[in-house]
Amino acid sequence: MWITETPITRPDGKRFAEIVDWQERRQTDWRTVPTEGSYVVFNGLSFRVFPGVFWPFEDSLPLIEKMKIQQGDDVLDVGTGAGTIAVHAARKGAEHVVAIDRNPDAVRAAQINGEHLVKSGQMEALVSDVFDAINGNRFDVITANLPWLDRPGKDDVEAAQWDTNFESTQKFFAGLRDHLKPNGRAYYAQGNYGAIDKSFDLMQSNGLSYRLVGRKRAFASPDLEYFVFELTT
């Protein structure tokens, strides 16, 4: 598959099975966090996490590095986890950031991280399944590092990595036009082991323009690659 002059190389079946096993081990780590929470250091910042919350991880780095945030921007981060991308958007100069996630424990972590890592009142966190709680509000920038695999997620922990029938991603692309301001932009993360073909189909069927703006290989597994796409309406 080609999206730039450099093709995307997909893992074969054996490697994909290894990736799913690795994801299951990560989910076990998330489930065994102490009830009072723990801390994960990412990109020089210390993030609070609670049991069942997606930890800050390197797959967000291309999006964090390439998202264009202008002074005064209103930003929405969809599927925020511990608030990783939302915090970085605020620190890049956003006027106000709304961080949303379907997992209440993730929202609790994101709220705490926003209180400790950005200016007072600059960031808020809400429970929302994609845009359900946004009530038609529009934003200059929308960011999303949603689950990459179209695979059944039986609870909030699995659903942080696996998107049953790709439902969350479908809702994201279907609702993007109604939540971006005129001339707004969105940043969407994916990987070479994710359902990237389905993502392209959804971008196109929803009339979105997209371009690859960043890519980075995994530190410990260079056959894995992370991407970020900029989308406009």
Residue pairs with C-beta under 8 A, 6 or more apart in sequence:
1 7
1 8
1 10
1 196
1 197
2 8
3 212
3 227
4 212
6 215
8 192
8 196
8 225
8 227
9 192
9 223
9 225
10 192
10 193
11 19
11 192
11 193
11 223
11 224
15 193
15 223
16 193
19 193
19 224
20 149
20 151
23 149
23 161
23 162
26 55
26 161
27 157
27 158
27 160
27 161
29 55
30 49
30 51
30 52
30 53
30 54
30 55
30 157
30 160
31 51
31 52
31 157
32 51
33 49
33 50
33 51
33 52
33 53
34 51
35 50
35 51
37 48
37 49
37 50
37 109
38 48
38 49
39 46
39 47
39 48
39 49
40 46
40 47
40 49
40 55
40 56
40 82
41 47
42 55
42 56
42 57
42 84
43 56
43 61
43 64
43 88
45 87
45 117
47 55
47 56
47 82
47 83
47 84
47 87
47 109
47 113
47 117
48 82
48 109
48 112
48 113
48 116
49 55
49 82
49 109
50 105
50 106
50 108
50 109
51 105
52 103
52 105
52 106
52 155
52 156
52 157
53 81
53 82
53 103
53 105
53 106
53 109
53 160
54 81
54 82
54 106
54 160
54 161
55 81
55 82
56 81
56 82
56 84
57 84
58 216
58 218
58 219
58 226
59 145
59 189
59 191
59 218
59 226
60 84
60 85
60 145
60 189
61 216
61 226
62 189
62 214
62 215
62 216
62 226
62 227
62 228
63 85
63 143
63 145
63 187
63 188
63 189
63 214
63 228
64 84
64 85
64 88
65 214
65 216
66 187
66 213
66 214
66 228
66 230
67 85
67 88
67 89
67 92
67 141
67 143
67 187
67 228
68 141
68 185
68 230
69 75
69 89
69 92
69 93
69 94
69 141
70 93
70 140
71 93
71 95
72 93
72 94
72 95
73 89
73 93
73 94
73 95
73 139
73 140
73 141
74 94
74 95
74 96
74 97
74 98
74 138
74 139
74 140
74 141
74 181
75 86
75 89
75 90
75 94
75 96
75 97
75 98
75 139
75 140
75 141
75 142
75 143
76 97
76 98
76 100
76 134
76 137
76 139
76 141
76 142
76 143
76 179
77 83
77 85
77 86
77 89
77 97
77 98
77 99
77 100
77 142
77 143
77 144
78 100
78 130
78 131
78 142
78 143
78 144
78 146
78 172
79 100
79 101
79 102
79 130
79 144
79 145
79 146
79 147
79 168
80 86
80 99
80 100
80 101
80 106
80 107
80 110
80 125
81 101
81 106
81 109
81 110
81 145
81 160
82 106
82 109
82 110
82 113
83 99
83 109
83 110
83 111
83 113
83 114
83 123
83 125
84 145
85 143
85 145
86 97
86 98
86 99
86 110
86 114
86 123
86 125
86 143
87 97
87 113
87 114
87 117
87 118
87 123
89 97
89 141
89 143
90 97
90 114
90 117
90 118
90 119
90 122
90 123
91 117
91 118
94 122
94 141
95 122
96 122
96 123
96 124
97 114
97 118
97 122
97 123
97 124
98 123
98 124
98 125
98 126
98 134
98 137
98 139
99 107
99 110
99 111
99 114
99 123
99 124
99 125
99 126
100 107
100 125
100 126
100 127
100 128
100 130
100 133
100 134
101 107
101 110
101 125
101 127
101 128
102 127
102 128
102 129
102 130
102 156
102 159
102 168
103 127
103 156
103 159
103 160
104 127
105 156
106 156
106 160
107 125
107 126
107 127
108 125
110 123
110 125
111 124
111 125
114 122
114 123
114 124
114 125
126 133
127 133
128 134
129 168
129 171
130 168
130 171
130 172
130 175
131 171
131 172
131 175
131 178
131 179
134 179
136 178
136 179
137 179
138 178
138 179
138 180
138 181
138 184
139 179
139 180
139 181
139 184
140 180
140 181
140 184
140 185
141 184
141 185
141 186
141 187
142 176
142 179
142 180
142 184
142 185
142 186
142 187
143 186
143 187
143 188
144 172
144 186
144 187
144 188
144 189
145 189
146 163
146 168
146 169
146 172
146 188
146 189
147 153
147 159
147 160
147 161
147 162
147 163
147 168
147 169
148 161
148 163
148 189
148 190
148 191
148 193
148 194
148 195
148 196
149 161
149 162
149 163
149 193
149 194
149 195
150 162
150 163
150 164
150 165
150 166
150 195
150 198
151 162
151 163
151 164
152 158
152 162
152 164
153 159
153 160
153 161
153 162
153 163
153 164
159 168
163 169
163 195
166 195
166 198
166 202
169 195
169 198
169 199
169 202
170 202
172 188
173 199
173 202
173 203
173 205
173 206
173 208
174 202
174 206
176 186
176 206
176 208
176 231
176 233
177 206
177 207
177 208
177 233
180 186
180 232
180 233
183 232
184 232
184 233
185 230
185 231
185 232
186 230
186 231
186 232
187 213
187 228
187 229
187 230
187 231
188 199
188 210
188 228
188 229
188 231
189 226
189 227
189 228
190 196
190 199
190 226
190 227
190 228
190 229
191 224
191 225
191 226
191 227
192 224
192 225
192 227
193 224
196 227
200 210
203 210
203 229
203 231
207 233
208 231
208 232
208 233
209 231
209 232
209 233
210 229
210 230
210 231
210 232
211 229
211 230
212 227
212 228
212 229
213 228
213 229
213 230
214 227
214 228
215 225
215 226
215 227
215 228
216 225
216 226
217 224
217 225
217 226
218 224
218 225
218 226
